Each structure stands twice: as structure tokens, then as C-alpha cells.
Amino acid sequence: MTIYDNKLLPIGVFDSGVGGLTVLKAIREALPKENLIYLGDTARLPYGTKSPASIARYATQATAKLLEHEIKMLVIACNTASAVALDTLRDQVHPIPVLGVIEPGATAAIAARPGGAHLVLATEATVRLGAYSKAILLRDRGARVKEKACELMVSLAEEGWTDGAIAESIVRRYLAEAQADGFALDSVILGCTHFPLLRDTIAGVAGDGVTVVDSAVTTAAVVREVLSSGGGLCDSQQPGHLHLLATDGAARFARVGGQFLGETLTAEDVHLVDL
Amino acid sequence: MTIYDNKLLPIGVFDSGVGGLTVLKAIREALPKENLIYLGDTARLPYGTKSPASIARYATQATAKLLEHEIKMLVIACNTASAVALDTLRDQVHPIPVLGVIEPGATAAIAARPGGAHLVLATEATVRLGAYSKAILLRDRGARVKEKACELMVSLAEEGWTDGAIAESIVRRYLAEAQADGFALDSVILGCTHFPLLRDTIAGVAGDGVTVVDSAVTTAAVVREVLSSGGGLCDSQQPGHLHLLATDGAARFARVGGQFLGETLTAEDVHLVDL
């Protein structure tokens, strides 16, 4: 008996809204045969400006809903919830493995630029918690880390204004503010699941010498490692099935989420649930 | 016996977050002797991207909390909640008078530019409900109305980036999109309580011939009319007391809300409540 007795069970992916669909997309690309179930807590988004106690309560409720559907692994595709609630959720779903997005992002940044200076772009709550700083400094004592809240970049991604002069000037302002004290960048970590949509703009503004670390891609790689090391990879010959749940606003979820997932969604693709 | 037996009772002001503090500020300036109690539902903001059913439920719960404190009037200082829940809340608090922000804004726009072309800048939910269009066309059949969702302007106001090149380019883009079909503006209605902070930038981009209608100021004027017509104005000789309630994040409420209210707030000024 192992926890992967039924490899056809889906990987559960949880986020406060649609941003985690960038992580889901990366998992699908890395592991196209896996069945996936995604829950976006759109009724209570954004988590990034909420208190830790509220965020932990919401994450616990969302996880309980995913457990009702039976899952073989849980991915917390929300930086804020990963920073606040990872240990709580590990206790809640034991022995199912739980992965957040912060540790994979931190590990990838260190691998790319050991001893380097890392700038984490994130939401207010993630920055306040300092989870990336802790995760990086625990693994690389020679590193330097700065975290910067960039709430307007969340809106840019949701509005779909991901390139052009407005996106560039906003990214330029945040990077300039972060470097005003002479902090010289080696890497920029996309510490919010919305930011992979702005990746090209951020890379262009940051310049050639700076590594851009996309937590979505690095998290997907770790999902593969964890499943394969435990013998839990799906062995079906069919492409995996995707099941989308949201707590509010199926039409908006479909419209904005489609941009994040990179495919067209309709409101009928999204099932509303109460937590 | 009238509903204003106790004129010292506060006016209750409700919003999804800090935006309604622009309305509170306008009421304080118009009626400095009134006691005021403000409830910002920061645990569940923003309402602008939520479904009507959720918004109505939240507004009813917030109103019940304000009723516990005893109020002589209720102001719904949130365009989205005004659009969705005004009638429901009138039933809930009867015979206490209830005022939303949409009707005062619509009336002021018509008074300034009868038969004119009005552009309403608002959140997605307000636009989807078309409440400004209905309110204006009901009162001025010769008017033309267009509503435009401007979510990035909400973030600009919260970030405090209310003037300068970035704010201007974002406002310019939204106004250009709204006028792409040749719609020639007579008025711009600030249909979100965040937007009075961007008033100067919006007026500058819109140009001299365009009237900018600030729902906060017009709503405060109607509050005065309603109270004075019923004999309910506070007759104290002291400046009114202000009581601030929020459902989450007192520190953030104080920091961002202070900008909206135009005075320095600390977390100790904000009392957390559960709904």
C-alpha cells in the first residue's frame, strides 16, 4: 500500500483566484497525462492584502474542498497562501504530499545565481511575511534578498495589458524603487502567480545580465520530481482531464483565466462551489 | 416620535474597503458636527469583481453590523453595492433612510450637462449592472451614457500613484478606448469611490470642455438635504466623532485609508469586527 495506489487521482491545485492557472499551465506542459483539479477562491480574492489569520482559514477551507474530490498531491499555487499556510496544510492532508511555490522559486534562483542578489516581486502579504528571504537565506547564506510589493502588476496581468509602454513604465518604476539604494540585481523572482504574464516585459526592463525566475515553471518541475520519486506519475495513455472549480464569478474566471491558462474558456467550463 | 428622535446617533457609512472614505471625507466636510461610523469590509474586498448574489449577501451582513451600533441614516459608499443591493438594504433598515452613491452622481451629471454624453468610469461589476445608465436615462431621456471598467485606476489609487506619467498614460488609454467609436464626452462620472483621488489627472486628460462629476461630493450634498428636510441634522456644538470599523487588516486600512481620508491614521484607530 502506498499513497499512490490510484495514480489516476488528480493533482489538486489551489489558488486565491486565476493567477495559479500559470502554475497549472506549467504542470500540464510538464506532465500532460496527469488529471488535474484546480480550485480558485475567487469569492475572497485577493489574498495578497488580507491578514495571515484570514488567509490560513481560507486555505484550510479550500483544501478541505479539494480533499472531497480525492487528490494524490496538493499544490499551493499562491505565493501568499504558501507563505502563510504551508505547514498547516501539510498537517491537514497528511500523508498526501503538499508543495508550495516559494521553495521551488527560491531553490531555482539560488541554482541560477549562487551567492547572488535576488529581487522578489510579490504582493504586499508575501513581502510582509518575508518567506522568500527566509527560504533563500536558509539555503544560501551568501545571498542577498530584497522583496518588493508590486500591486499594480497584478492589475496589469488581469487587465491583459502585459506589454507596451504602460506595462513597461510600471515595471521600470518598481525596479527603480527597488534599486534606489544601489541594490544591484542578479535575479528577479516572479513571486506572484500573475507575474509570468509580464515575464517578457520584466526581462526587457531588467536587462540581459539578470536571470528571471518563474516560480510556475520551477514548481512544475518539482511536482514531476516528487511524483516520480514516489512512483506516483499517472501511467494512463490518454491526455489528462482538467476540472476547474471557483467560488464566485464563473464568467470572469473564464475570461481572465483563459489568458492565464493560454486557452479559451467559457463559463460552462467552471464549476461554482461554496467553501 | 420621528426617526430622528436622537440626532446624536451617527450616520452609518458602508463600503467594501477604504474607497468609501472619499465619501466619508466629503460628508465630514459638508456636515462637520455629525457623528459618523464607517465600516469597510476589507476581508472581502474588492466587491467590483464579485457576483451580484455575493455582493448582496455581504452588504446585508455589513448593514446588520452597523445597525447593532444604532444609526440614523445609512450611506452605501460603494458603487457596486449601491448598484446591486440598494432596495434590499432599504427593506432591511426601514424606516432609516438609505442613500447610495449612484443616484446622486447621475443627478449631478444631468444637472451639469442636460442632454449630454456621459462617460462613467467604474469597476467591472458596476459596469456590468449598468446602474448609472439606468439612473441617468430614467431622468434624462435625451442623454447618452457609456460605462467603462477601469480596474487599473483602482490600483493606482491604492498605490498612491495618483499623478505623474504612469497615472496619466493609464487614464489616457481608458479614455481613448471609450472614445474609439467617436463618443464625444460632455461629462466624466467618477463611478468608483477610489477615483476622486485621480480627479485632477482625469480632468487634465479629459480636457477643459468636460465636466468631472465626483459622486463623493454630490452624495454628501444629498445626505445634508435628506437629514435637514427630516429635521435630523445633529445640533451638537462639538465636532462629530468618527468611529472606524474594518473586517480585516487594520494596519493596511490605516495606511491606505489615511490617503483617502486625507489624514494620518494608525492601526489603533481601526476596530476589527467579524461579519
HADDOCK unambig.tbl for C-alpha pairs under 7 A between the chains (distance, minus, plus):
assign (segid A and resid 43 and name CA) (segid B and resid 50 and name CA) 6.41 0.50 0.50
assign (segid A and resid 44 and name CA) (segid B and resid 44 and name CA) 5.49 0.50 0.50
assign (segid A and resid 50 and name CA) (segid B and resid 43 and name CA) 6.40 0.50 0.50
assign (segid A and resid 50 and name CA) (segid B and resid 248 and name CA) 6.56 0.50 0.50
assign (segid A and resid 50 and name CA) (segid B and resid 249 and name CA) 6.12 0.50 0.50
assign (segid A and resid 51 and name CA) (segid B and resid 248 and name CA) 6.41 0.50 0.50
assign (segid A and resid 51 and name CA) (segid B and resid 249 and name CA) 5.52 0.50 0.50
assign (segid A and resid 151 and name CA) (segid B and resid 155 and name CA) 6.88 0.50 0.50
assign (segid A and resid 152 and name CA) (segid B and resid 155 and name CA) 5.62 0.50 0.50
assign (segid A and resid 152 and name CA) (segid B and resid 156 and name CA) 6.88 0.50 0.50
assign (segid A and resid 155 and name CA) (segid B and resid 151 and name CA) 6.89 0.50 0.50
assign (segid A and resid 155 and name CA) (segid B and resid 152 and name CA) 5.62 0.50 0.50
assign (segid A and resid 155 and name CA) (segid B and resid 155 and name CA) 6.93 0.50 0.50
assign (segid A and resid 156 and name CA) (segid B and resid 152 and name CA) 6.87 0.50 0.50
assign (segid A and resid 166 and name CA) (segid B and resid 166 and name CA) 6.84 0.50 0.50
assign (segid A and resid 166 and name CA) (segid B and resid 169 and name CA) 6.71 0.50 0.50
assign (segid A and resid 166 and name CA) (segid B and resid 170 and name CA) 6.85 0.50 0.50
assign (segid A and resid 169 and name CA) (segid B and resid 166 and name CA) 6.71 0.50 0.50
assign (segid A and resid 170 and name CA) (segid B and resid 166 and name CA) 6.86 0.50 0.50
assign (segid A and resid 248 and name CA) (segid B and resid 50 and name CA) 6.52 0.50 0.50
assign (segid A and resid 248 and name CA) (segid B and resid 51 and name CA) 6.36 0.50 0.50
assign (segid A and resid 249 and name CA) (segid B and resid 50 and name CA) 6.07 0.50 0.50
assign (segid A and resid 249 and name CA) (segid B and resid 51 and name CA) 5.46 0.50 0.50
